[in-house]
Amino acid sequence: EAQALAAIFFVSDYFPLMGWIDKLSGLYGRLEKNFKELDMFYQEIIDDHLDPKRQTTAQEDITDVLLK
C-alpha cells in the first residue's frame, strides 16, 4: 500500500490550493490509514528492541544501531 501511494498522483503535491480533491477522492484517507499502520509497526519494532528481557545476539541489526 505504501508503494502504491508513493506512485499515485496527488493533486495537492502540485496544486496545494486544490488539496480538497485528494480528500474527496479518498486518497488522503488512504494515506492517513497507511501512516498509522506503519507508525504502529515501527513502534512495535522499537519497543521490542528496547525491552531489557530481549535475547540479544552477537551481531547487532540495523534497529539496534539506529537506537544507539
N, C-alpha and C positions, 0 to 999 in steps of 0.2 A: 504494500500500500504506500509506503514511504517513497519507493522508487516511482510508482505511478504518479503520485502527487508532485514529485520533483519534475516530471516531464510534462505535466499539464500546463496549459496556458492560463495564467491568472491575469485577468484584465487589470486588477489593481497594481500589478507589477509595472505596468507600462503607463497606465492612466489612473493615478491614485484617487482622483475625484470620482471615478466610476467603480469604486470597490463594492458598491451595493450590488453589482451584477454577480460578483463572486458569492455573496451571501444568498442572493436569490436563486442561483443555480445549485446551491448546496455544497460548493467546493470549500467554502470557509468552514462549514460544519465538519466535513470530512477531515480537513486539515487539523482542526482543534481536537477531534477524536483521536486522530493518529498521534498527535503530540502528547496527549495524556497517556495513551498506551505505551509509547516509547519512554516517557518520563517514568512511569511505574516500573517498566522493565529495567531501566538503568538504575533506578533507586534500589531495586531488589538486588542487583549485582553488587552495588556499592555496600549495601547492608551486609550481604554475605561475606564480603571481603573484610569488613570492619569487625566482624564477630570474633571475639578473642578465643572462642572454643573451636574455631575452624581448624581443620587439619591443613597444615601447610606442606608444601613440597620444597625440595632443594632449589628448584628453579622458580623464579617469580614470573607471573604473567603480566600482561600489559596493564591490567587494572591495578595490581599491586604497585607497579612503578608509577602510575599516574597519581595514586593516592598518597605517595610519599611526597 
